[in-house]
Amino acid sequence: MPGPGHPGHKWSRPAKEEEEEEEEEEDPVDAMVARTGCAAQHHAVQACMAAEQDWRRCQAQVQAFRECMAERQRQRAEELRRARGSGRADG
């Protein structure tokens, strides 16, 4: 029987299960970035930050992510312009 300083095996089990459930849930930021097509660049920034612990050392990765996101924004703006233009021609 565990003593007062040792909660026993069952106490640690729910915490582990909660951690696993949290890990299984997709991060909303990751989901948003994945939809842009820039997930690889985003993960490169995260990996660099984890390794370097200093964002200033990750400027190449940050710039690549920034460029990818900017290109996606340009593409999205063009899609919206086309959709509006075709809507006017139909109406």
PDB file of N, CA, C and O in Angstrom:
ATOM      1  N   MET A   1       0.841  -1.179   0.000  1.00  0.00           N
ATOM      2  CA  MET A   1       0.000   0.000   0.000  1.00  0.00           C
ATOM      3  C   MET A   1       0.886   1.242   0.000  1.00  0.00           C
ATOM      4  O   MET A   1       1.792   1.335   0.829  1.00  0.00           O
ATOM      5  N   PRO A   2       0.655   2.208  -0.909  1.00  0.00           N
ATOM      6  CA  PRO A   2       1.507   3.382  -0.974  1.00  0.00           C
ATOM      7  C   PRO A   2       1.356   4.247   0.255  1.00  0.00           C
ATOM      8  O   PRO A   2       0.274   4.346   0.833  1.00  0.00           O
ATOM      9  N   GLY A   3       2.455   4.876   0.649  1.00  0.00           N
ATOM     10  CA  GLY A   3       2.431   5.762   1.802  1.00  0.00           C
ATOM     11  C   GLY A   3       1.912   7.139   1.416  1.00  0.00           C
ATOM     12  O   GLY A   3       1.567   7.370   0.257  1.00  0.00           O
ATOM     13  N   PRO A   4       1.852   8.070   2.392  1.00  0.00           N
ATOM     14  CA  PRO A   4       1.301   9.398   2.120  1.00  0.00           C
ATOM     15  C   PRO A   4       2.105  10.185   1.090  1.00  0.00           C
ATOM     16  O   PRO A   4       1.541  11.035   0.400  1.00  0.00           O
ATOM     17  N   GLY A   5       3.388   9.930   0.967  1.00  0.00           N
ATOM     18  CA  GLY A   5       4.221  10.644  -0.004  1.00  0.00           C
ATOM     19  C   GLY A   5       4.152  10.058  -1.400  1.00  0.00           C
ATOM     20  O   GLY A   5       4.668  10.639  -2.355  1.00  0.00           O
ATOM     21  N   HIS A   6       3.502   8.885  -1.516  1.00  0.00           N
ATOM     22  CA  HIS A   6       3.417   8.202  -2.797  1.00  0.00           C
ATOM     23  C   HIS A   6       1.955   8.007  -3.165  1.00  0.00           C
ATOM     24  O   HIS A   6       1.290   7.156  -2.574  1.00  0.00           O
ATOM     25  N   PRO A   7       1.441   8.757  -4.108  1.00  0.00           N
ATOM     26  CA  PRO A   7       0.022   8.680  -4.427  1.00  0.00           C
ATOM     27  C   PRO A   7      -0.410   7.372  -5.057  1.00  0.00           C
ATOM     28  O   PRO A   7      -1.607   7.088  -5.108  1.00  0.00           O
ATOM     29  N   GLY A   8       0.508   6.579  -5.531  1.00  0.00           N
ATOM     30  CA  GLY A   8       0.132   5.313  -6.142  1.00  0.00           C
ATOM     31  C   GLY A   8       0.039   5.432  -7.653  1.00  0.00           C
ATOM     32  O   GLY A   8       0.052   6.527  -8.216  1.00  0.00           O
ATOM     33  N   HIS A   9      -0.055   4.279  -8.289  1.00  0.00           N
ATOM     34  CA  HIS A   9      -0.031   4.228  -9.740  1.00  0.00           C
ATOM     35  C   HIS A   9      -1.241   4.886 -10.394  1.00  0.00           C
ATOM     36  O   HIS A   9      -1.093   5.546 -11.422  1.00  0.00           O
ATOM     37  N   LYS A  10      -2.417   4.725  -9.831  1.00  0.00           N
ATOM     38  CA  LYS A  10      -3.635   5.242 -10.451  1.00  0.00           C
ATOM     39  C   LYS A  10      -3.653   6.762 -10.530  1.00  0.00           C
ATOM     40  O   LYS A  10      -4.280   7.316 -11.433  1.00  0.00           O
ATOM     41  N   TRP A  11      -2.988   7.446  -9.619  1.00  0.00           N
ATOM     42  CA  TRP A  11      -2.992   8.905  -9.615  1.00  0.00           C
ATOM     43  C   TRP A  11      -2.316   9.440 -10.878  1.00  0.00           C
ATOM     44  O   TRP A  11      -2.805  10.401 -11.472  1.00  0.00           O
ATOM     45  N   SER A  12      -1.224   8.850 -11.291  1.00  0.00           N
ATOM     46  CA  SER A  12      -0.492   9.354 -12.446  1.00  0.00           C
ATOM     47  C   SER A  12      -1.144   8.959 -13.770  1.00  0.00           C
ATOM     48  O   SER A  12      -0.905   9.606 -14.790  1.00  0.00           O
ATOM     49  N   ARG A  13      -1.937   7.939 -13.769  1.00  0.00           N
ATOM     50  CA  ARG A  13      -2.539   7.459 -15.008  1.00  0.00           C
ATOM     51  C   ARG A  13      -3.479   8.478 -15.661  1.00  0.00           C
ATOM     52  O   ARG A  13      -3.342   8.694 -16.865  1.00  0.00           O
ATOM     53  N   PRO A  14      -4.431   9.127 -14.956  1.00  0.00           N
ATOM     54  CA  PRO A  14      -5.302  10.096 -15.624  1.00  0.00           C
ATOM     55  C   PRO A  14      -4.534  11.261 -16.226  1.00  0.00           C
ATOM     56  O   PRO A  14      -4.891  11.739 -17.303  1.00  0.00           O
ATOM     57  N   ALA A  15      -3.487  11.730 -15.557  1.00  0.00           N
ATOM     58  CA  ALA A  15      -2.707  12.832 -16.102  1.00  0.00           C
ATOM     59  C   ALA A  15      -2.102  12.426 -17.440  1.00  0.00           C
ATOM     60  O   ALA A  15      -2.103  13.222 -18.379  1.00  0.00           O
ATOM     61  N   LYS A  16      -1.599  11.233 -17.545  1.00  0.00           N
ATOM     62  CA  LYS A  16      -1.015  10.749 -18.800  1.00  0.00           C
ATOM     63  C   LYS A  16      -2.077  10.682 -19.891  1.00  0.00           C
ATOM     64  O   LYS A  16      -1.832  11.071 -21.034  1.00  0.00           O
ATOM     65  N   GLU A  17      -3.260  10.185 -19.529  1.00  0.00           N
ATOM     66  CA  GLU A  17      -4.339  10.104 -20.514  1.00  0.00           C
ATOM     67  C   GLU A  17      -4.760  11.489 -20.975  1.00  0.00           C
ATOM     68  O   GLU A  17      -5.040  11.681 -22.158  1.00  0.00           O
ATOM     69  N   GLU A  18      -4.811  12.470 -20.059  1.00  0.00           N
ATOM     70  CA  GLU A  18      -5.166  13.837 -20.429  1.00  0.00           C
ATOM     71  C   GLU A  18      -4.126  14.417 -21.364  1.00  0.00           C
ATOM     72  O   GLU A  18      -4.473  15.091 -22.334  1.00  0.00           O
ATOM     73  N   GLU A  19      -2.841  14.163 -21.088  1.00  0.00           N
ATOM     74  CA  GLU A  19      -1.773  14.655 -21.958  1.00  0.00           C
ATOM     75  C   GLU A  19      -1.927  14.087 -23.360  1.00  0.00           C
ATOM     76  O   GLU A  19      -1.788  14.810 -24.347  1.00  0.00           O
ATOM     77  N   GLU A  20      -2.214  12.792 -23.449  1.00  0.00           N
ATOM     78  CA  GLU A  20      -2.365  12.161 -24.758  1.00  0.00           C
ATOM     79  C   GLU A  20      -3.548  12.752 -25.509  1.00  0.00           C
ATOM     80  O   GLU A  20      -3.473  12.964 -26.719  1.00  0.00           O
ATOM     81  N   GLU A  21      -4.652  13.023 -24.793  1.00  0.00           N
ATOM     82  CA  GLU A  21      -5.818  13.621 -25.439  1.00  0.00           C
ATOM     83  C   GLU A  21      -5.487  15.009 -25.955  1.00  0.00           C
ATOM     84  O   GLU A  21      -5.887  15.371 -27.061  1.00  0.00           O
ATOM     85  N   GLU A  22      -4.753  15.800 -25.158  1.00  0.00           N
ATOM     86  CA  GLU A  22      -4.373  17.137 -25.588  1.00  0.00           C
ATOM     87  C   GLU A  22      -3.465  17.077 -26.810  1.00  0.00           C
ATOM     88  O   GLU A  22      -3.600  17.897 -27.718  1.00  0.00           O
ATOM     89  N   GLU A  23      -2.546  16.125 -26.847  1.00  0.00           N
ATOM     90  CA  GLU A  23      -1.638  15.991 -27.973  1.00  0.00           C
ATOM     91  C   GLU A  23      -2.390  15.594 -29.243  1.00  0.00           C
ATOM     92  O   GLU A  23      -1.992  15.974 -30.344  1.00  0.00           O
ATOM     93  N   GLU A  24      -3.476  14.833 -29.094  1.00  0.00           N
ATOM     94  CA  GLU A  24      -4.230  14.382 -30.250  1.00  0.00           C
ATOM     95  C   GLU A  24      -5.047  15.518 -30.868  1.00  0.00           C
ATOM     96  O   GLU A  24      -5.316  15.501 -32.069  1.00  0.00           O
ATOM     97  N   GLU A  25      -5.445  16.508 -30.056  1.00  0.00           N
ATOM     98  CA  GLU A  25      -6.216  17.631 -30.569  1.00  0.00           C
ATOM     99  C   GLU A  25      -5.298  18.501 -31.426  1.00  0.00           C
ATOM    100  O   GLU A  25      -4.172  18.810 -31.037  1.00  0.00           O
ATOM    101  N   GLU A  26      -5.800  18.889 -32.596  1.00  0.00           N
ATOM    102  CA  GLU A  26      -4.985  19.705 -33.483  1.00  0.00           C
ATOM    103  C   GLU A  26      -4.988  21.145 -33.009  1.00  0.00           C
ATOM    104  O   GLU A  26      -6.032  21.702 -32.669  1.00  0.00           O
ATOM    105  N   ASP A  27      -3.824  21.728 -32.991  1.00  0.00           N
ATOM    106  CA  ASP A  27      -3.665  23.123 -32.622  1.00  0.00           C
ATOM    107  C   ASP A  27      -4.334  23.984 -33.696  1.00  0.00           C
ATOM    108  O   ASP A  27      -4.083  23.775 -34.882  1.00  0.00           O
ATOM    109  N   PRO A  28      -5.176  24.944 -33.312  1.00  0.00           N
ATOM    110  CA  PRO A  28      -5.856  25.774 -34.312  1.00  0.00           C
ATOM    111  C   PRO A  28      -4.887  26.549 -35.205  1.00  0.00           C
ATOM    112  O   PRO A  28      -5.161  26.761 -36.386  1.00  0.00           O
ATOM    113  N   VAL A  29      -3.759  26.969 -34.641  1.00  0.00           N
ATOM    114  CA  VAL A  29      -2.766  27.688 -35.445  1.00  0.00           C
ATOM    115  C   VAL A  29      -2.169  26.746 -36.483  1.00  0.00           C
ATOM    116  O   VAL A  29      -2.020  27.118 -37.647  1.00  0.00           O
ATOM    117  N   ASP A  30      -1.828  25.524 -36.067  1.00  0.00           N
ATOM    118  CA  ASP A  30      -1.291  24.549 -37.011  1.00  0.00           C
ATOM    119  C   ASP A  30      -2.295  24.256 -38.122  1.00  0.00           C
ATOM    120  O   ASP A  30      -1.922  24.130 -39.289  1.00  0.00           O
ATOM    121  N   ALA A  31      -3.568  24.150 -37.754  1.00  0.00           N
ATOM    122  CA  ALA A  31      -4.603  23.881 -38.754  1.00  0.00           C
ATOM    123  C   ALA A  31      -4.703  25.031 -39.750  1.00  0.00           C
ATOM    124  O   ALA A  31      -4.811  24.807 -40.955  1.00  0.00           O
ATOM    125  N   MET A  32      -4.667  26.263 -39.245  1.00  0.00           N
ATOM    126  CA  MET A  32      -4.748  27.428 -40.118  1.00  0.00           C
ATOM    127  C   MET A  32      -3.541  27.495 -41.065  1.00  0.00           C
ATOM    128  O   MET A  32      -3.691  27.740 -42.262  1.00  0.00           O
ATOM    129  N   VAL A  33      -2.362  27.276 -40.516  1.00  0.00           N
ATOM    130  CA  VAL A  33      -1.145  27.323 -41.332  1.00  0.00           C
ATOM    131  C   VAL A  33      -1.161  26.209 -42.368  1.00  0.00           C
ATOM    132  O   VAL A  33      -0.735  26.420 -43.504  1.00  0.00           O
ATOM    133  N   ALA A  34      -1.642  25.037 -42.000  1.00  0.00           N
ATOM    134  CA  ALA A  34      -1.699  23.911 -42.935  1.00  0.00           C
ATOM    135  C   ALA A  34      -2.580  24.262 -44.138  1.00  0.00           C
ATOM    136  O   ALA A  34      -2.277  23.872 -45.266  1.00  0.00           O
ATOM    137  N   ARG A  35      -3.663  24.995 -43.900  1.00  0.00           N
ATOM    138  CA  ARG A  35      -4.555  25.383 -45.002  1.00  0.00           C
ATOM    139  C   ARG A  35      -3.882  26.357 -45.967  1.00  0.00           C
ATOM    140  O   ARG A  35      -4.287  26.452 -47.126  1.00  0.00           O
ATOM    141  N   THR A  36      -2.877  27.070 -45.516  1.00  0.00           N
ATOM    142  CA  THR A  36      -2.195  28.034 -46.387  1.00  0.00           C
ATOM    143  C   THR A  36      -1.190  27.365 -47.304  1.00  0.00           C
ATOM    144  O   THR A  36      -0.801  27.938 -48.322  1.00  0.00           O
ATOM    145  N   GLY A  37      -0.766  26.155 -46.955  1.00  0.00           N
ATOM    146  CA  GLY A  37       0.281  25.493 -47.725  1.00  0.00           C
ATOM    147  C   GLY A  37       1.674  25.861 -47.241  1.00  0.00           C
ATOM    148  O   GLY A  37       2.662  25.527 -47.895  1.00  0.00           O
ATOM    149  N   CYS A  38       1.769  26.540 -46.111  1.00  0.00           N
ATOM    150  CA  CYS A  38       3.062  26.989 -45.580  1.00  0.00           C
ATOM    151  C   CYS A  38       3.469  26.223 -44.319  1.00  0.00           C
ATOM    152  O   CYS A  38       4.284  26.704 -43.533  1.00  0.00           O
ATOM    153  N   ALA A  39       2.906  25.047 -44.131  1.00  0.00           N
ATOM    154  CA  ALA A  39       3.172  24.280 -42.910  1.00  0.00           C
ATOM    155  C   ALA A  39       4.648  23.900 -42.783  1.00  0.00           C
ATOM    156  O   ALA A  39       5.199  23.941 -41.683  1.00  0.00           O
ATOM    157  N   ALA A  40       5.284  23.536 -43.874  1.00  0.00           N
ATOM    158  CA  ALA A  40       6.693  23.131 -43.798  1.00  0.00           C
ATOM    159  C   ALA A  40       7.558  24.290 -43.311  1.00  0.00           C
ATOM    160  O   ALA A  40       8.453  24.104 -42.487  1.00  0.00           O
ATOM    161  N   GLN A  41       7.283  25.484 -43.827  1.00  0.00           N
ATOM    162  CA  GLN A  41       8.044  26.663 -43.396  1.00  0.00           C
ATOM    163  C   GLN A  41       7.763  26.993 -41.935  1.00  0.00           C
ATOM    164  O   GLN A  41       8.669  27.375 -41.194  1.00  0.00           O
ATOM    165  N   HIS A  42       6.506  26.845 -41.522  1.00  0.00           N
ATOM    166  CA  HIS A  42       6.140  27.111 -40.135  1.00  0.00           C
ATOM    167  C   HIS A  42       6.830  26.135 -39.197  1.00  0.00           C
ATOM    168  O   HIS A  42       7.331  26.527 -38.144  1.00  0.00           O
ATOM    169  N   HIS A  43       6.856  24.866 -39.577  1.00  0.00           N
ATOM    170  CA  HIS A  43       7.520  23.863 -38.745  1.00  0.00           C
ATOM    171  C   HIS A  43       9.027  24.112 -38.687  1.00  0.00           C
ATOM    172  O   HIS A  43       9.663  23.849 -37.667  1.00  0.00           O
ATOM    173  N   ALA A  44       9.600  24.622 -39.786  1.00  0.00           N
ATOM    174  CA  ALA A  44      11.028  24.948 -39.782  1.00  0.00           C
ATOM    175  C   ALA A  44      11.323  26.066 -38.781  1.00  0.00           C
ATOM    176  O   ALA A  44      12.333  26.028 -38.079  1.00  0.00           O
ATOM    177  N   VAL A  45      10.440  27.055 -38.720  1.00  0.00           N
ATOM    178  CA  VAL A  45      10.600  28.129 -37.732  1.00  0.00           C
ATOM    179  C   VAL A  45      10.508  27.549 -36.327  1.00  0.00           C
ATOM    180  O   VAL A  45      11.335  27.859 -35.469  1.00  0.00           O
ATOM    181  N   GLN A  46       9.507  26.711 -36.090  1.00  0.00           N
ATOM    182  CA  GLN A  46       9.337  26.117 -34.761  1.00  0.00           C
ATOM    183  C   GLN A  46      10.549  25.275 -34.368  1.00  0.00           C
ATOM    184  O   GLN A  46      11.014  25.343 -33.231  1.00  0.00           O
ATOM    185  N   ALA A  47      11.057  24.486 -35.306  1.00  0.00           N
ATOM    186  CA  ALA A  47      12.213  23.633 -35.009  1.00  0.00           C
ATOM    187  C   ALA A  47      13.444  24.477 -34.701  1.00  0.00           C
ATOM    188  O   ALA A  47      14.202  24.173 -33.779  1.00  0.00           O
ATOM    189  N   CYS A  48      13.635  25.530 -35.475  1.00  0.00           N
ATOM    190  CA  CYS A  48      14.776  26.415 -35.237  1.00  0.00           C
ATOM    191  C   CYS A  48      14.658  27.074 -33.870  1.00  0.00           C
ATOM    192  O   CYS A  48      15.629  27.137 -33.116  1.00  0.00           O
ATOM    193  N   MET A  49      13.470  27.561 -33.557  1.00  0.00           N
ATOM    194  CA  MET A  49      13.267  28.211 -32.266  1.00  0.00           C
ATOM    195  C   MET A  49      13.511  27.236 -31.106  1.00  0.00           C
ATOM    196  O   MET A  49      14.078  27.616 -30.082  1.00  0.00           O
ATOM    197  N   ALA A  50      13.090  26.003 -31.270  1.00  0.00           N
ATOM    198  CA  ALA A  50      13.312  25.003 -30.232  1.00  0.00           C
ATOM    199  C   ALA A  50      14.806  24.719 -30.057  1.00  0.00           C
ATOM    200  O   ALA A  50      15.287  24.534 -28.939  1.00  0.00           O
ATOM    201  N   ALA A  51      15.521  24.690 -31.165  1.00  0.00           N
ATOM    202  CA  ALA A  51      16.945  24.372 -31.109  1.00  0.00           C
ATOM    203  C   ALA A  51      17.780  25.567 -30.646  1.00  0.00           C
ATOM    204  O   ALA A  51      18.695  25.417 -29.835  1.00  0.00           O
ATOM    205  N   GLU A  52      17.461  26.742 -31.162  1.00  0.00           N
ATOM    206  CA  GLU A  52      18.290  27.918 -30.921  1.00  0.00           C
ATOM    207  C   GLU A  52      17.882  28.733 -29.696  1.00  0.00           C
ATOM    208  O   GLU A  52      18.713  29.408 -29.089  1.00  0.00           O
ATOM    209  N   GLN A  53      16.589  28.668 -29.332  1.00  0.00           N
ATOM    210  CA  GLN A  53      16.071  29.453 -28.216  1.00  0.00           C
ATOM    211  C   GLN A  53      16.300  30.959 -28.405  1.00  0.00           C
ATOM    212  O   GLN A  53      16.362  31.706 -27.428  1.00  0.00           O
ATOM    213  N   ASP A  54      16.425  31.400 -29.658  1.00  0.00           N
ATOM    214  CA  ASP A  54      16.656  32.814 -29.958  1.00  0.00           C
ATOM    215  C   ASP A  54      16.152  33.084 -31.365  1.00  0.00           C
ATOM    216  O   ASP A  54      16.749  32.624 -32.338  1.00  0.00           O
ATOM    217  N   TRP A  55      15.058  33.824 -31.481  1.00  0.00           N
ATOM    218  CA  TRP A  55      14.448  34.061 -32.790  1.00  0.00           C
ATOM    219  C   TRP A  55      15.399  34.760 -33.750  1.00  0.00           C
ATOM    220  O   TRP A  55      15.259  34.621 -34.965  1.00  0.00           O
ATOM    221  N   ARG A  56      16.350  35.501 -33.232  1.00  0.00           N
ATOM    222  CA  ARG A  56      17.292  36.222 -34.110  1.00  0.00           C
ATOM    223  C   ARG A  56      18.163  35.262 -34.908  1.00  0.00           C
ATOM    224  O   ARG A  56      18.670  35.622 -35.970  1.00  0.00           O
ATOM    225  N   ARG A  57      18.339  34.062 -34.412  1.00  0.00           N
ATOM    226  CA  ARG A  57      19.145  33.062 -35.117  1.00  0.00           C
ATOM    227  C   ARG A  57      18.323  32.279 -36.137  1.00  0.00           C
ATOM    228  O   ARG A  57      18.848  31.398 -36.818  1.00  0.00           O
ATOM    229  N   CYS A  58      17.048  32.598 -36.239  1.00  0.00           N
ATOM    230  CA  CYS A  58      16.145  31.852 -37.118  1.00  0.00           C
ATOM    231  C   CYS A  58      15.594  32.740 -38.236  1.00  0.00           C
ATOM    232  O   CYS A  58      14.525  32.458 -38.779  1.00  0.00           O
ATOM    233  N   GLN A  59      16.301  33.787 -38.576  1.00  0.00           N
ATOM    234  CA  GLN A  59      15.774  34.746 -39.534  1.00  0.00           C
ATOM    235  C   GLN A  59      15.566  34.160 -40.932  1.00  0.00           C
ATOM    236  O   GLN A  59      14.635  34.560 -41.631  1.00  0.00           O
ATOM    237  N   ALA A  60      16.405  33.233 -41.344  1.00  0.00           N
ATOM    238  CA  ALA A  60      16.209  32.612 -42.664  1.00  0.00           C
ATOM    239  C   ALA A  60      14.883  31.852 -42.703  1.00  0.00           C
ATOM    240  O   ALA A  60      14.144  31.936 -43.684  1.00  0.00           O
ATOM    241  N   GLN A  61      14.589  31.116 -41.642  1.00  0.00           N
ATOM    242  CA  GLN A  61      13.340  30.351 -41.575  1.00  0.00           C
ATOM    243  C   GLN A  61      12.141  31.292 -41.459  1.00  0.00           C
ATOM    244  O   GLN A  61      11.105  31.063 -42.084  1.00  0.00           O
ATOM    245  N   VAL A  62      12.283  32.346 -40.660  1.00  0.00           N
ATOM    246  CA  VAL A  62      11.201  33.324 -40.515  1.00  0.00           C
ATOM    247  C   VAL A  62      10.911  33.981 -41.858  1.00  0.00           C
ATOM    248  O   VAL A  62       9.750  34.142 -42.234  1.00  0.00           O
ATOM    249  N   GLN A  63      11.949  34.359 -42.575  1.00  0.00           N
ATOM    250  CA  GLN A  63      11.770  35.013 -43.871  1.00  0.00           C
ATOM    251  C   GLN A  63      11.101  34.078 -44.875  1.00  0.00           C
ATOM    252  O   GLN A  63      10.228  34.509 -45.629  1.00  0.00           O
ATOM    253  N   ALA A  64      11.492  32.818 -44.894  1.00  0.00           N
ATOM    254  CA  ALA A  64      10.867  31.859 -45.810  1.00  0.00           C
ATOM    255  C   ALA A  64       9.387  31.691 -45.483  1.00  0.00           C
ATOM    256  O   ALA A  64       8.558  31.613 -46.389  1.00  0.00           O
ATOM    257  N   PHE A  65       9.053  31.634 -44.204  1.00  0.00           N
ATOM    258  CA  PHE A  65       7.654  31.520 -43.787  1.00  0.00           C
ATOM    259  C   PHE A  65       6.888  32.787 -44.170  1.00  0.00           C
ATOM    260  O   PHE A  65       5.765  32.707 -44.669  1.00  0.00           O
ATOM    261  N   ARG A  66       7.484  33.944 -43.940  1.00  0.00           N
ATOM    262  CA  ARG A  66       6.859  35.218 -44.277  1.00  0.00           C
ATOM    263  C   ARG A  66       6.573  35.291 -45.779  1.00  0.00           C
ATOM    264  O   ARG A  66       5.488  35.707 -46.187  1.00  0.00           O
ATOM    265  N   GLU A  67       7.539  34.890 -46.592  1.00  0.00           N
ATOM    266  CA  GLU A  67       7.358  34.931 -48.048  1.00  0.00           C
ATOM    267  C   GLU A  67       6.266  33.969 -48.496  1.00  0.00           C
ATOM    268  O   GLU A  67       5.468  34.296 -49.375  1.00  0.00           O
ATOM    269  N   CYS A  68       6.229  32.795 -47.899  1.00  0.00           N
ATOM    270  CA  CYS A  68       5.192  31.824 -48.242  1.00  0.00           C
ATOM    271  C   CYS A  68       3.818  32.383 -47.912  1.00  0.00           C
ATOM    272  O   CYS A  68       2.898  32.297 -48.726  1.00  0.00           O
ATOM    273  N   MET A  69       3.676  32.957 -46.720  1.00  0.00           N
ATOM    274  CA  MET A  69       2.386  33.513 -46.310  1.00  0.00           C
ATOM    275  C   MET A  69       1.992  34.691 -47.198  1.00  0.00           C
ATOM    276  O   MET A  69       0.820  34.826 -47.551  1.00  0.00           O
ATOM    277  N   ALA A  70       2.938  35.538 -47.561  1.00  0.00           N
ATOM    278  CA  ALA A  70       2.642  36.678 -48.425  1.00  0.00           C
ATOM    279  C   ALA A  70       2.171  36.204 -49.794  1.00  0.00           C
ATOM    280  O   ALA A  70       1.234  36.765 -50.362  1.00  0.00           O
ATOM    281  N   GLU A  71       2.819  35.171 -50.323  1.00  0.00           N
ATOM    282  CA  GLU A  71       2.403  34.615 -51.615  1.00  0.00           C
ATOM    283  C   GLU A  71       0.995  34.051 -51.520  1.00  0.00           C
ATOM    284  O   GLU A  71       0.186  34.238 -52.429  1.00  0.00           O
ATOM    285  N   ARG A  72       0.703  33.373 -50.445  1.00  0.00           N
ATOM    286  CA  ARG A  72      -0.644  32.820 -50.252  1.00  0.00           C
ATOM    287  C   ARG A  72      -1.682  33.944 -50.169  1.00  0.00           C
ATOM    288  O   ARG A  72      -2.779  33.818 -50.713  1.00  0.00           O
ATOM    289  N   GLN A  73      -1.340  35.030 -49.495  1.00  0.00           N
ATOM    290  CA  GLN A  73      -2.257  36.171 -49.406  1.00  0.00           C
ATOM    291  C   GLN A  73      -2.494  36.786 -50.786  1.00  0.00           C
ATOM    292  O   GLN A  73      -3.616  37.170 -51.117  1.00  0.00           O
ATOM    293  N   ARG A  74      -1.429  36.876 -51.590  1.00  0.00           N
ATOM    294  CA  ARG A  74      -1.587  37.398 -52.959  1.00  0.00           C
ATOM    295  C   ARG A  74      -2.501  36.489 -53.771  1.00  0.00           C
ATOM    296  O   ARG A  74      -3.376  36.964 -54.494  1.00  0.00           O
ATOM    297  N   GLN A  75      -2.296  35.189 -53.650  1.00  0.00           N
ATOM    298  CA  GLN A  75      -3.140  34.226 -54.372  1.00  0.00           C
ATOM    299  C   GLN A  75      -4.593  34.346 -53.938  1.00  0.00           C
ATOM    300  O   GLN A  75      -5.498  34.328 -54.772  1.00  0.00           O
ATOM    301  N   ARG A  76      -4.814  34.468 -52.653  1.00  0.00           N
ATOM    302  CA  ARG A  76      -6.178  34.561 -52.118  1.00  0.00           C
ATOM    303  C   ARG A  76      -6.845  35.856 -52.590  1.00  0.00           C
ATOM    304  O   ARG A  76      -8.020  35.848 -52.956  1.00  0.00           O
ATOM    305  N   ALA A  77      -6.109  36.955 -52.584  1.00  0.00           N
ATOM    306  CA  ALA A  77      -6.667  38.228 -53.050  1.00  0.00           C
ATOM    307  C   ALA A  77      -7.051  38.129 -54.522  1.00  0.00           C
ATOM    308  O   ALA A  77      -8.091  38.644 -54.933  1.00  0.00           O
ATOM    309  N   GLU A  78      -6.217  37.473 -55.308  1.00  0.00           N
ATOM    310  CA  GLU A  78      -6.516  37.298 -56.738  1.00  0.00           C
ATOM    311  C   GLU A  78      -7.759  36.425 -56.916  1.00  0.00           C
ATOM    312  O   GLU A  78      -8.598  36.711 -57.770  1.00  0.00           O
ATOM    313  N   GLU A  79      -7.880  35.371 -56.122  1.00  0.00           N
ATOM    314  CA  GLU A  79      -9.074  34.512 -56.189  1.00  0.00           C
ATOM    315  C   GLU A  79     -10.335  35.320 -55.872  1.00  0.00           C
ATOM    316  O   GLU A  79     -11.360  35.163 -56.534  1.00  0.00           O
ATOM    317  N   LEU A  80     -10.254  36.173 -54.872  1.00  0.00           N
ATOM    318  CA  LEU A  80     -11.403  36.994 -54.499  1.00  0.00           C
ATOM    319  C   LEU A  80     -11.752  37.992 -55.601  1.00  0.00           C
ATOM    320  O   LEU A  80     -12.927  38.209 -55.895  1.00  0.00           O
ATOM    321  N   ARG A  81     -10.733  38.599 -56.210  1.00  0.00           N
ATOM    322  CA  ARG A  81     -10.975  39.534 -57.327  1.00  0.00           C
ATOM    323  C   ARG A  81     -11.657  38.824 -58.488  1.00  0.00           C
ATOM    324  O   ARG A  81     -12.589  39.359 -59.089  1.00  0.00           O
ATOM    325  N   ARG A  82     -11.197  37.632 -58.799  1.00  0.00           N
ATOM    326  CA  ARG A  82     -11.807  36.871 -59.894  1.00  0.00           C
ATOM    327  C   ARG A  82     -13.254  36.511 -59.569  1.00  0.00           C
ATOM    328  O   ARG A  82     -14.135  36.603 -60.424  1.00  0.00           O
ATOM    329  N   ALA A  83     -13.484  36.103 -58.333  1.00  0.00           N
ATOM    330  CA  ALA A  83     -14.844  35.720 -57.920  1.00  0.00           C
ATOM    331  C   ALA A  83     -15.784  36.929 -57.990  1.00  0.00           C
ATOM    332  O   ALA A  83     -16.930  36.798 -58.421  1.00  0.00           O
ATOM    333  N   ARG A  84     -15.313  38.078 -57.575  1.00  0.00           N
ATOM    334  CA  ARG A  84     -16.133  39.277 -57.633  1.00  0.00           C
ATOM    335  C   ARG A  84     -16.375  39.693 -59.073  1.00  0.00           C
ATOM    336  O   ARG A  84     -17.468  40.123 -59.442  1.00  0.00           O
ATOM    337  N   GLY A  85     -15.338  39.556 -59.873  1.00  0.00           N
ATOM    338  CA  GLY A  85     -15.466  39.924 -61.298  1.00  0.00           C
ATOM    339  C   GLY A  85     -16.446  39.019 -62.015  1.00  0.00           C
ATOM    340  O   GLY A  85     -17.250  39.500 -62.814  1.00  0.00           O
ATOM    341  N   SER A  86     -16.402  37.728 -61.755  1.00  0.00           N
ATOM    342  CA  SER A  86     -17.330  36.808 -62.413  1.00  0.00           C
ATOM    343  C   SER A  86     -18.733  36.987 -61.876  1.00  0.00           C
ATOM    344  O   SER A  86     -19.695  36.761 -62.610  1.00  0.00           O
ATOM    345  N   GLY A  87     -18.887  37.379 -60.633  1.00  0.00           N
ATOM    346  CA  GLY A  87     -20.193  37.621 -60.047  1.00  0.00           C
ATOM    347  C   GLY A  87     -20.873  38.805 -60.699  1.00  0.00           C
ATOM    348  O   GLY A  87     -22.086  38.782 -60.906  1.00  0.00           O
ATOM    349  N   ARG A  88     -20.119  39.838 -61.025  1.00  0.00           N
ATOM    350  CA  ARG A  88     -20.677  41.029 -61.660  1.00  0.00           C
ATOM    351  C   ARG A  88     -21.152  40.718 -63.085  1.00  0.00           C
ATOM    352  O   ARG A  88     -22.180  41.216 -63.543  1.00  0.00           O
ATOM    353  N   ALA A  89     -20.363  39.875 -63.769  1.00  0.00           N
ATOM    354  CA  ALA A  89     -20.722  39.545 -65.155  1.00  0.00           C
ATOM    355  C   ALA A  89     -22.009  38.732 -65.197  1.00  0.00           C
ATOM    356  O   ALA A  89     -22.779  38.845 -66.151  1.00  0.00           O
ATOM    357  N   ASP A  90     -22.254  37.912 -64.171  1.00  0.00           N
ATOM    358  CA  ASP A  90     -23.456  37.086 -64.139  1.00  0.00           C
ATOM    359  C   ASP A  90     -24.685  37.882 -63.696  1.00  0.00           C
ATOM    360  O   ASP A  90     -25.807  37.535 -64.064  1.00  0.00           O
ATOM    361  N   GLY A  91     -24.487  38.948 -62.907  1.00  0.00           N
ATOM    362  CA  GLY A  91     -25.616  39.647 -62.306  1.00  0.00           C
ATOM    363  C   GLY A  91     -26.007  40.790 -63.068  1.00  0.00           C
ATOM    364  O   GLY A  91     -26.948  41.489 -62.694  1.00  0.00           O
TER     365      GLY A  91
END
